[in-house]
Amino acid sequence: MATRQNVVIGFLGTQLDSGKGAGRWEKWRPTLSLVQHDDVVIARMELFYTLPHRELAERVCTDIQAASPETTVNLVPLDIADPWDFGEVYAKLFDWTQSYAFDTEREEYWTHITTGTHVAQICLFLLVESRRIPGVLAQTSPPKRQQVGDPGSYALIDLDLSRYDVIAQRFGAEQRDAVDFLKSGIATRNARFNALIEEVERVAVRSRAPILFTGPTGAGKSHLARRMYGLKKARHQVEGEFVEVNCATLQGEGAASTLFGHKKGAFTGAAADRAGLLRTAHKGVLFLDEIGELGLDEQAMLLKAVEEKRFYPMGSDREVASDFELIAGTNRDLRTEVAAGRFREDLYARINLWSYRLPGLAQRPEDIEPNVDHLLARSGAELGRAVRLSAEARAVYLRYAQSPEALWSGNFRDLSASMTRLATLAEGGRIGLPLVEAEIARLRWLWEPMGTAGGTGSAGGDDSVDLAELLGEAQLEAMDRFDQLQLVAVLGVCRSARTLSDAGRQLFQASRAQRTVVNDADRLRKYLARFGLDWEQARGGGR
């Protein structure tokens, strides 16, 4: 490939490039200096100037051609009324980039940022960073001791950070720290959950759009929303408060008043003005937990507030403003709620841009152990003493906690309560086998009504299984309701089992005793294959 020609893009320096008499050749002039280096040839220069400085621009053009006859100079007049007006300067430069015929195969572009107002330099930087102007930045510096003909030095800066290993490593480390922060420092092992958190991290620091967390009660929606706020706060992306409200607690007129505020006398008992939680969340984050519980009127008001950042308090004929970021949570399937007319379709579409389903604890058995360690450490800190499980007690507790028998219907709330009980009752900070056996008995009793009503484990079904997402709408519509219900039940067992064989033993517990050759894993694998699924997909690893 032939060597590309160097093309410089930059502003005329109305002070640094000035000079009329012969003495101008004795001073350092940054634009001229670019063509005075022996190790580089500038083929062309696109030199911006404002209309009052036409004479200076022509003089600099003449001097460049005298110093470097091989350099062509194109003078580019910019009709800018105020060179310190960021919007005006950026718009003029942007328009120029749109009409300029860049040829990156034959030319290499240097954008000179030593001259021009600070506003002009910033605008050029942004255009190079966004690749509106391809190439690198060029920065010139005068010589340490001024000598006639000494052009000083120049430096080229490539804003493509992927080329800088050290910087890329720093960014990678920062992202890992952010993901670790969202997970509260817990070394979770579930691949699907880890992938979800990594994407949530990227969205949290790059987007202000609403985020929707779905999943069973106790799966950690509120906790994750608060951690996201902490991450945004640390990055100076929000200034206001984290405001959390459980929509299930909002009833009647109090719902609209709590969220949107009211004017004095708006209704019986409204003795004074009330700002409302949306205004409290101005410049911050509003977390609406159980958003599916909101009434239709409040949903309509919320939609306006999310889209326009303005709304009417109750009893007021004047709009108020609040620029908040919204995170919503629900344990309901809002698609079903929309179909039933209980949730507005337009609001669902607005908050569903970023939607994540948090798996329940039973669907993350490999994450129980690191969460046990985290919760024990937290309970010990609250009690003011170190608390540890003996090796035998630890093995027995984890074996039960990771088995299909442990329903974890309250998810992390159940696990946190369990660790709190063990830590509180531990003598000398040591949790032995008798305490663990008593705790397991307590958990069995706690979940016994659910196990009786719904069968053991998840065999009665699993509301976290989304067949439409897993199979696709077309395949789902072609299935009988009978097959859908059966598949949901099977997938529920798969997601609570540790291995394919373990799931097979649970599903074929009766018929396997009548077979001469027992291969539960193969039977289950063939069943899943009927629907185009493998074990990883059945476990919730994606299609």
C-alpha positions as CSV (number, residue, x, y, z in Angstrom):
1,M,0.0,0.0,0.0
2,A,1.3,3.5,-0.9
3,T,2.3,5.9,1.8
4,R,-0.6,8.2,2.7
5,Q,-0.2,11.9,2.4
6,N,-0.4,14.1,5.5
7,V,-3.3,16.6,5.7
8,V,-3.5,19.1,8.5
9,I,-6.8,20.6,9.7
10,G,-6.7,23.5,12.1
11,F,-7.6,27.1,13.0
12,L,-5.5,30.2,12.2
13,G,-3.9,31.5,15.4
14,T,-4.9,35.1,15.5
15,Q,-2.2,35.9,18.1
16,L,0.4,33.1,17.8
17,D,0.5,33.1,14.0
18,S,0.6,36.9,13.7
19,G,3.4,39.1,12.5
20,K,3.9,41.4,9.5
21,G,7.6,42.4,9.1
22,A,10.7,40.4,8.5
23,G,10.9,39.8,12.2
24,R,7.9,37.4,12.0
25,W,10.4,34.7,10.7
26,E,12.3,35.0,14.0
27,K,9.3,34.1,16.2
28,W,7.7,30.7,16.6
29,R,4.4,30.4,14.8
30,P,2.6,27.1,15.4
31,T,0.8,26.8,12.1
32,L,3.9,27.6,10.1
33,S,6.0,25.3,12.3
34,L,4.1,22.2,11.1
35,V,5.7,22.5,7.6
36,Q,9.2,23.3,8.9
37,H,10.0,19.8,10.3
38,D,12.6,17.9,8.2
39,D,11.1,14.5,9.1
40,V,7.6,15.1,7.8
41,V,5.9,16.5,4.6
42,I,2.5,18.2,4.8
43,A,0.8,17.7,1.5
44,R,-2.2,19.9,2.3
45,M,-3.5,22.2,5.0
46,E,-7.2,23.1,5.6
47,L,-6.9,26.4,7.5
48,F,-10.0,27.8,9.2
49,Y,-10.2,31.5,9.8
50,T,-13.0,34.0,10.8
51,L,-13.8,36.8,8.3
52,P,-12.1,39.7,10.2
53,H,-8.8,37.9,9.9
54,R,-8.7,37.3,6.2
55,E,-5.5,39.4,5.7
56,L,-3.6,37.4,8.4
57,A,-4.8,34.1,6.9
58,E,-3.5,35.1,3.4
59,R,-0.1,36.2,4.9
60,V,0.3,32.8,6.7
61,C,-0.7,31.0,3.5
62,T,2.1,32.9,1.6
63,D,4.6,32.1,4.3
64,I,3.7,28.4,4.3
65,Q,4.2,28.2,0.6
66,A,7.5,29.9,0.9
67,A,8.7,27.5,3.6
68,S,7.2,24.4,2.0
69,P,6.4,24.7,-1.7
70,E,5.0,21.1,-1.7
71,T,2.3,22.1,0.7
72,T,-1.1,23.3,-0.7
73,V,-3.1,25.6,1.6
74,N,-6.9,25.8,1.4
75,L,-8.2,28.8,3.3
76,V,-11.6,28.0,4.8
77,P,-13.6,31.1,5.9
78,L,-16.0,30.5,8.8
79,D,-18.8,33.1,9.3
80,I,-18.8,32.9,13.1
81,A,-20.2,35.9,15.0
82,D,-18.9,34.8,18.4
83,P,-15.9,32.5,18.4
84,W,-16.6,31.8,22.1
85,D,-20.1,30.5,21.5
86,F,-19.8,26.7,21.7
87,G,-23.0,25.9,19.9
88,E,-22.2,28.2,16.9
89,V,-18.6,27.0,16.6
90,Y,-19.5,23.4,16.8
91,A,-22.3,23.7,14.3
92,K,-20.1,25.4,11.7
93,L,-17.4,22.8,12.1
94,F,-19.9,19.9,12.0
95,D,-21.4,21.3,8.8
96,W,-17.9,21.4,7.3
97,T,-17.2,17.8,8.2
98,Q,-20.4,16.8,6.5
99,S,-19.5,18.3,3.2
100,Y,-15.7,17.5,3.2
101,A,-14.6,14.6,1.1
102,F,-12.3,12.6,3.5
103,D,-10.2,10.0,1.8
104,T,-8.7,7.8,4.5
105,E,-7.2,5.3,2.1
106,R,-4.9,8.0,0.5
107,E,-4.6,10.6,3.2
108,E,-3.8,10.8,7.0
109,Y,-5.5,13.6,8.8
110,W,-3.9,15.6,11.6
111,T,-6.2,17.9,13.5
112,H,-4.1,20.8,15.0
113,I,-5.4,21.9,18.4
114,T,-2.7,24.3,19.5
115,T,-4.3,27.4,17.8
116,G,-7.8,28.8,18.0
117,T,-9.9,29.7,21.0
118,H,-10.4,27.1,23.8
119,V,-13.9,26.6,22.4
120,A,-12.6,25.9,19.0
121,Q,-10.0,23.4,20.4
122,I,-12.7,21.6,22.4
123,C,-15.0,21.4,19.3
124,L,-12.1,19.9,17.2
125,F,-11.3,17.4,19.9
126,L,-15.0,16.2,20.1
127,L,-15.2,15.9,16.3
128,V,-12.0,13.8,16.2
129,E,-13.1,11.7,19.2
130,S,-16.5,10.9,17.5
131,R,-14.6,10.2,14.2
132,R,-16.5,12.9,12.4
133,I,-12.9,13.9,11.6
134,P,-10.9,10.7,11.1
135,G,-7.3,10.6,12.2
136,V,-5.2,11.9,15.1
137,L,-4.8,15.1,17.0
138,A,-1.6,17.2,16.5
139,Q,-0.1,19.4,19.2
140,T,2.8,21.8,18.5
141,S,5.2,23.3,21.1
142,P,7.9,26.0,20.7
143,P,11.6,25.3,21.2
144,K,13.0,25.7,24.6
145,R,15.3,28.4,23.3
146,Q,14.1,30.5,20.4
147,Q,16.3,30.2,17.4
148,V,15.6,31.3,13.8
149,G,14.3,28.4,11.8
150,D,13.8,26.1,14.9
151,P,10.2,24.7,14.5
152,G,10.0,23.3,18.0
153,S,8.3,20.0,18.4
154,Y,5.0,18.3,17.6
155,A,3.1,15.3,19.1
156,L,0.4,13.1,17.5
157,I,-2.4,11.8,19.8
158,D,-4.5,8.9,18.7
159,L,-7.9,9.0,20.4
160,D,-8.6,5.3,19.6
161,L,-8.1,4.0,23.1
162,S,-8.1,0.4,21.9
163,R,-4.6,1.0,20.7
164,Y,-3.3,1.8,24.2
165,D,-2.9,-1.4,26.2
166,V,-2.2,0.3,29.5
167,I,-5.3,2.5,29.2
168,A,-7.4,-0.4,28.0
169,Q,-6.2,-2.4,31.0
170,R,-7.2,0.5,33.3
171,F,-10.7,0.7,31.7
172,G,-11.0,-3.0,32.0
173,A,-10.1,-2.9,35.7
174,E,-12.5,-0.1,36.3
175,Q,-15.3,-2.1,34.7
176,R,-14.5,-5.1,36.8
177,D,-14.5,-3.0,39.9
178,A,-17.9,-1.6,38.9
179,V,-19.3,-5.1,38.3
180,D,-17.9,-6.2,41.7
181,F,-19.6,-3.2,43.3
182,L,-22.9,-4.1,41.8
183,K,-22.5,-7.6,43.2
184,S,-21.6,-6.2,46.6
185,G,-18.2,-7.9,46.3
186,I,-19.7,-11.4,46.2
187,A,-17.9,-13.7,43.9
188,T,-21.0,-15.1,42.2
189,R,-20.5,-18.2,40.0
190,N,-23.7,-18.4,38.0
191,A,-22.7,-17.6,34.4
192,R,-26.1,-16.3,33.4
193,F,-26.3,-13.9,36.4
194,N,-22.7,-12.7,35.9
195,A,-23.5,-11.9,32.2
196,L,-26.6,-10.0,33.3
197,I,-24.7,-7.9,35.9
198,E,-22.0,-7.1,33.3
199,E,-24.6,-5.7,30.9
200,V,-26.4,-3.8,33.7
201,E,-23.0,-2.2,34.6
202,R,-22.6,-1.0,31.0
203,V,-26.2,0.3,30.9
204,A,-25.9,2.0,34.3
205,V,-22.9,4.2,33.3
206,R,-23.9,4.8,29.6
207,S,-27.7,5.3,29.7
208,R,-30.3,7.5,31.5
209,A,-33.2,5.5,30.0
210,P,-35.6,3.7,32.3
211,I,-34.6,0.2,33.5
212,L,-37.0,-2.6,34.4
213,F,-36.1,-5.4,36.8
214,T,-38.4,-8.4,37.0
215,G,-38.2,-11.5,39.0
216,P,-39.6,-13.1,42.2
217,T,-39.9,-11.3,45.5
218,G,-36.6,-11.2,47.3
219,A,-34.4,-11.8,44.2
220,G,-32.5,-8.6,44.9
221,K,-34.3,-6.0,42.6
222,S,-34.2,-3.2,45.3
223,H,-30.7,-4.0,46.3
224,L,-29.4,-3.9,42.7
225,A,-31.2,-0.6,42.1
226,R,-29.6,1.0,45.1
227,R,-26.1,-0.3,44.0
228,M,-26.8,1.1,40.5
229,Y,-27.5,4.5,42.1
230,G,-24.2,4.2,44.1
231,L,-22.3,3.5,40.9
232,K,-23.9,6.5,39.1
233,K,-23.2,8.7,42.1
234,A,-19.5,7.7,42.2
235,R,-19.3,8.6,38.4
236,H,-20.9,12.0,39.1
237,Q,-23.8,11.1,36.8
238,V,-26.5,11.9,39.3
239,E,-26.6,14.6,42.0
240,G,-29.9,14.0,43.7
241,E,-31.2,11.3,46.1
242,F,-32.1,7.7,45.7
243,V,-35.9,7.6,46.3
244,E,-37.5,4.2,46.8
245,V,-41.2,3.5,47.0
246,N,-43.1,0.2,47.1
247,C,-46.1,0.9,44.8
248,A,-48.1,-2.0,46.6
249,T,-48.4,0.4,49.6
250,L,-50.0,3.2,47.5
251,Q,-53.7,3.2,47.6
252,G,-56.5,5.6,46.3
253,E,-55.9,9.3,46.3
254,G,-52.8,8.8,48.4
255,A,-51.0,7.1,45.5
256,A,-51.1,10.2,43.2
257,S,-50.3,12.5,46.2
258,T,-47.4,10.5,47.3
259,L,-45.8,10.3,43.9
260,F,-46.8,13.6,42.2
261,G,-47.6,15.8,45.2
262,H,-50.6,18.0,45.7
263,K,-51.7,21.6,46.3
264,K,-53.3,22.6,49.6
265,G,-57.0,21.8,49.5
266,A,-56.7,19.4,46.6
267,F,-58.8,16.9,48.6
268,T,-60.1,16.4,52.1
269,G,-57.2,16.3,54.5
270,A,-54.7,18.1,52.2
271,A,-53.9,20.8,54.7
272,A,-50.6,21.9,53.1
273,D,-48.7,21.6,49.8
274,R,-46.8,18.4,49.2
275,A,-43.9,18.1,46.8
276,G,-44.2,14.4,46.1
277,L,-41.5,11.7,45.6
278,L,-40.9,12.4,41.9
279,R,-39.8,16.0,42.8
280,T,-37.7,14.6,45.6
281,A,-35.9,12.4,43.1
282,H,-34.9,15.5,40.9
283,K,-31.4,14.9,39.5
284,G,-31.4,11.5,41.2
285,V,-32.9,8.1,40.8
286,L,-36.5,7.0,41.5
287,F,-37.0,3.3,42.2
288,L,-40.6,2.2,41.8
289,D,-40.8,-1.3,43.3
290,E,-43.8,-3.4,42.3
291,I,-44.7,-0.9,39.6
292,G,-47.4,-3.4,38.4
293,E,-49.5,-2.4,41.5
294,L,-49.9,1.2,40.3
295,G,-53.4,2.2,39.2
296,L,-54.1,3.1,35.6
297,D,-54.5,6.9,36.4
298,E,-51.2,7.0,38.2
299,Q,-49.6,5.0,35.2
300,A,-50.8,7.7,32.8
301,M,-49.4,10.5,35.0
302,L,-46.1,8.6,35.3
303,L,-45.8,8.1,31.6
304,K,-46.0,11.9,31.0
305,A,-43.4,12.5,33.8
306,V,-41.0,9.9,32.3
307,E,-41.3,11.2,28.8
308,E,-41.5,15.0,29.4
309,K,-39.9,15.4,32.8
310,R,-43.0,17.4,33.7
311,F,-46.3,16.7,35.4
312,Y,-49.3,18.2,37.3
313,P,-49.5,17.8,41.1
314,M,-53.0,17.0,42.3
315,G,-55.2,20.1,42.4
316,S,-52.7,22.2,40.5
317,D,-53.1,23.9,37.1
318,R,-49.4,24.5,36.8
319,E,-46.9,21.9,35.7
320,V,-43.7,21.2,37.7
321,A,-40.5,19.7,36.5
322,S,-38.3,16.8,37.8
323,D,-35.4,15.4,35.9
324,F,-35.1,11.9,37.5
325,E,-33.8,8.6,36.2
326,L,-36.3,5.7,36.7
327,I,-35.7,2.1,37.8
328,A,-38.8,-0.1,38.1
329,G,-39.2,-3.5,39.6
330,T,-42.0,-6.0,39.6
331,N,-42.6,-9.7,40.3
332,R,-45.5,-9.7,37.8
333,D,-45.3,-10.5,34.1
334,L,-46.2,-7.1,32.7
335,R,-47.0,-8.6,29.3
336,T,-49.8,-10.5,30.9
337,E,-50.9,-7.4,32.8
338,V,-51.0,-5.4,29.5
339,A,-53.1,-8.1,27.8
340,A,-55.5,-8.1,30.7
341,G,-55.8,-4.3,30.6
342,R,-54.3,-3.8,34.0
343,F,-51.1,-2.1,32.8
344,R,-50.8,0.6,30.2
345,E,-49.2,-0.7,27.0
346,D,-47.5,2.7,26.3
347,L,-46.0,2.9,29.7
348,Y,-44.7,-0.7,29.4
349,A,-43.1,0.1,26.1
350,R,-41.4,3.1,27.7
351,I,-39.9,1.3,30.6
352,N,-39.0,-1.9,28.8
353,L,-36.1,-0.5,26.8
354,W,-33.7,-2.2,29.3
355,S,-35.4,-5.1,30.9
356,Y,-33.7,-7.8,33.1
357,R,-35.1,-10.8,34.9
358,L,-33.3,-11.5,38.1
359,P,-33.2,-15.3,38.7
360,G,-34.4,-16.6,42.1
361,L,-31.9,-18.2,44.5
362,A,-33.1,-21.7,43.6
363,Q,-32.0,-21.0,40.0
364,R,-28.5,-20.0,41.2
365,P,-27.5,-23.0,43.5
366,E,-23.8,-22.4,42.8
367,D,-24.1,-18.9,44.2
368,I,-25.5,-20.0,47.5
369,E,-22.0,-20.7,49.0
370,P,-20.4,-17.3,48.3
371,N,-23.6,-15.6,49.5
372,V,-23.5,-17.7,52.7
373,D,-20.0,-16.4,53.3
374,H,-21.0,-12.8,52.6
375,L,-24.1,-12.9,54.8
376,L,-22.2,-14.6,57.7
377,A,-19.5,-11.9,57.5
378,R,-22.2,-9.2,57.6
379,S,-24.1,-10.8,60.5
380,G,-20.8,-11.1,62.4
381,A,-20.0,-7.4,61.8
382,E,-23.5,-6.5,63.1
383,L,-23.0,-8.7,66.2
384,G,-19.5,-7.4,66.7
385,R,-17.7,-10.8,66.5
386,A,-16.4,-13.2,64.0
387,V,-18.8,-16.1,63.1
388,R,-17.7,-19.3,61.3
389,L,-19.3,-22.6,60.2
390,S,-17.4,-25.7,61.1
391,A,-16.3,-27.8,58.2
392,E,-18.9,-30.5,58.9
393,A,-21.7,-28.0,59.5
394,R,-20.8,-26.1,56.4
395,A,-20.9,-29.3,54.2
396,V,-24.3,-30.4,55.6
397,Y,-25.9,-26.9,55.2
398,L,-24.7,-26.4,51.6
399,R,-25.8,-29.9,50.6
400,Y,-29.3,-29.1,51.8
401,A,-29.3,-25.5,50.6
402,Q,-28.3,-26.5,47.0
403,S,-30.7,-29.4,46.8
404,P,-34.1,-29.3,45.1
405,E,-35.7,-29.8,48.6
406,A,-34.6,-26.2,49.5
407,L,-37.3,-24.1,47.9
408,W,-35.9,-20.6,48.8
409,S,-39.3,-19.2,48.2
410,G,-38.3,-15.9,49.8
411,N,-35.0,-16.0,47.9
412,F,-32.2,-13.9,49.5
413,R,-34.5,-12.8,52.3
414,D,-34.8,-16.4,53.4
415,L,-31.1,-17.0,53.2
416,S,-30.3,-13.8,55.0
417,A,-32.7,-14.7,57.8
418,S,-31.2,-18.1,58.0
419,M,-27.6,-16.7,58.4
420,T,-28.8,-14.2,61.0
421,R,-30.3,-17.0,63.1
422,L,-27.2,-19.1,62.9
423,A,-24.9,-16.2,63.7
424,T,-27.0,-15.1,66.6
425,L,-27.2,-18.6,68.2
426,A,-23.5,-19.5,67.6
427,E,-21.6,-20.0,70.9
428,G,-18.2,-18.4,70.7
429,G,-18.7,-17.5,67.1
430,R,-18.7,-21.2,66.0
431,I,-21.6,-22.7,64.2
432,G,-21.6,-26.5,64.7
433,L,-23.6,-29.3,63.3
434,P,-26.5,-29.3,65.9
435,L,-27.3,-25.7,65.1
436,V,-27.3,-26.4,61.3
437,E,-29.5,-29.4,61.7
438,A,-32.0,-27.4,63.7
439,E,-31.9,-24.6,61.1
440,I,-32.5,-27.1,58.3
441,A,-35.5,-28.4,60.2
442,R,-36.8,-24.8,60.6
443,L,-36.5,-24.2,56.9
444,R,-38.3,-27.5,56.0
445,W,-41.1,-26.4,58.3
446,L,-41.1,-22.9,56.8
447,W,-41.5,-24.3,53.2
448,E,-43.7,-27.3,54.0
449,P,-47.1,-25.7,53.1
450,M,-45.6,-24.6,49.7
451,G,-44.1,-28.0,49.1
452,T,-47.4,-29.7,49.9
453,A,-49.4,-27.4,47.7
454,G,-47.1,-27.3,44.7
455,G,-45.3,-30.6,44.9
456,T,-41.7,-31.1,45.7
457,G,-39.0,-28.8,44.3
458,S,-40.2,-26.9,41.3
459,A,-42.0,-29.8,39.7
460,G,-45.3,-27.9,39.9
461,G,-44.1,-25.3,37.5
462,D,-41.8,-22.3,37.6
463,D,-43.0,-18.8,36.9
464,S,-39.5,-17.7,35.9
465,V,-39.6,-19.9,32.8
466,D,-40.4,-17.8,29.8
467,L,-41.3,-20.2,27.0
468,A,-41.8,-17.4,24.5
469,E,-38.2,-16.1,25.0
470,L,-36.8,-19.6,25.0
471,L,-38.6,-21.1,22.0
472,G,-39.8,-18.1,20.1
473,E,-43.4,-17.0,19.5
474,A,-44.0,-19.2,16.4
475,Q,-43.0,-22.4,18.1
476,L,-44.9,-21.6,21.2
477,E,-48.1,-20.9,19.3
478,A,-47.8,-24.3,17.5
479,M,-47.6,-26.2,20.9
480,D,-50.7,-27.6,22.7
481,R,-51.3,-26.1,26.1
482,F,-50.7,-29.6,27.6
483,D,-47.2,-29.6,26.2
484,Q,-46.5,-26.1,27.3
485,L,-47.5,-26.8,30.9
486,Q,-45.5,-30.1,30.9
487,L,-42.4,-28.3,29.5
488,V,-42.6,-25.5,32.1
489,A,-42.7,-28.1,34.9
490,V,-39.7,-30.0,33.5
491,L,-37.7,-26.8,33.0
492,G,-38.5,-25.8,36.6
493,V,-36.9,-29.0,37.8
494,C,-33.9,-28.5,35.5
495,R,-33.3,-25.0,36.8
496,S,-33.2,-26.2,40.4
497,A,-31.1,-29.4,39.7
498,R,-27.3,-29.4,39.8
499,T,-26.8,-31.8,36.9
500,L,-28.6,-33.3,34.0
501,S,-28.6,-36.7,35.8
502,D,-29.9,-35.1,39.0
503,A,-32.8,-33.6,37.1
504,G,-33.5,-36.9,35.3
505,R,-33.6,-38.8,38.6
506,Q,-36.2,-36.4,40.0
507,L,-38.4,-36.5,36.9
508,F,-38.3,-40.3,36.3
509,Q,-38.3,-41.3,40.0
510,A,-41.0,-43.9,39.5
511,S,-40.4,-45.4,36.0
512,R,-36.7,-45.7,36.5
513,A,-37.2,-48.5,39.1
514,Q,-39.0,-50.6,36.4
515,R,-36.2,-50.3,33.8
516,T,-33.4,-52.8,33.5
517,V,-31.1,-50.1,32.0
518,V,-31.3,-46.8,33.8
519,N,-30.2,-43.7,31.9
520,D,-32.2,-40.8,33.2
521,A,-29.9,-38.2,31.7
522,D,-30.3,-39.6,28.2
523,R,-34.1,-39.8,28.6
524,L,-34.2,-36.1,29.7
525,R,-31.8,-35.1,26.9
526,K,-34.1,-36.7,24.3
527,Y,-37.2,-35.0,25.8
528,L,-35.6,-31.6,25.6
529,A,-34.3,-32.2,22.0
530,R,-38.0,-32.5,20.9
531,F,-38.3,-28.8,21.5
532,G,-34.8,-27.9,20.2
533,L,-33.4,-27.4,23.6
534,D,-30.2,-28.7,25.3
535,W,-29.2,-28.9,29.0
536,E,-27.6,-25.4,29.1
537,Q,-30.7,-23.8,27.7
538,A,-32.9,-25.8,30.0
539,R,-30.8,-24.5,32.9
540,G,-31.5,-21.0,31.8
541,G,-28.3,-20.3,29.9
542,G,-30.0,-18.8,26.9
543,R,-30.9,-20.1,23.4
